[in-house]
């Protein structure tokens, strides 16, 4: 996989991968660098709304986009249920 041009976003993507998400680079020439996919995309997981997220290559504020990526991962119902089961 090709590296994202921004360091903060690369770190956020590494965090997502560490949490079980899959990151795929886009082949299209567009503003989307790629997409990340939840490890458990199901209809029960917020109707699948957050199971796929776009990763932008040309954003005005890369820091905010990196925070958004981490927020999506941290708000994953599937991963939060796993953490609750560990207690």
N, C-alpha and C positions, 0 to 999 in steps of 0.2 A: 504494500500500500504506500502511495506517495504521501509525504509529510504535508500537513497543513502549513501554510506560510506563516501563521502566527503562533508564537510560543505558548501563549496563554490558552489558546484553543487546543493546541496539541496536548497540553497538560490535562485539560478538561476531557478530551477524548480518551486519553490514557486512563483517567478515572472511570469513565463510562465502561471501557473495556474490562477494567478490573472488577467492576460490579456485574459483569456478565453480558453487557450490551454488545451488539455487533456493529461495527462501523464499516461502511462500504463507500468507497470513492465513486463519484459520479463520472460517467464517461462523456456526458454531454458538456458542451461549452456553454455554461450558463453561470449565474451567480451562485448556484448551489455547488459547493465543493463535494458534498456527499450526503449520506443519510446515516442515522444510527437507529438500530432496531432493538426493541425490548426483548429480553430473553424469554418472556412469556406473553406474546401478543394474543390476548383473548378478548372476547366481547365483554366479559365481566370487568376487565381492567379499564374502567372509565370509557367503555364503549369503543376501545381501541384508539381513542383520540390521541393519546400520548405514546402509543406504542412505536410510532415512527416520528423522527424529528429530523428536519433539514439542518445541515451544517453549511453555513454560508462562507464563501471565500472573500467576499468584498463587503464587509460591514463597516459602518461608521465608527462603532465603538467595540473593538475586539474583546475588551475586558468584560463588557456587559454580555456579550454573546457567550463567552466562556462561563460566566455565572449562570446564564440561562440553561446551558447544557447540563451543568451540575445540578441545577434545580429540577430539571426534568428527571434526571437519574434518581435524585434523592426523594422525589415525590412518587416514584413508581410503587403502586399498591403491592405488586408481587414481591418486590424486594423488602418492603416494609413488613409484610406478613412473615417472610422468612426470619427477619430480625426479631419479631415478637415471639416466634416459635423457639428461638435460641435461649430465651430467658427461662 
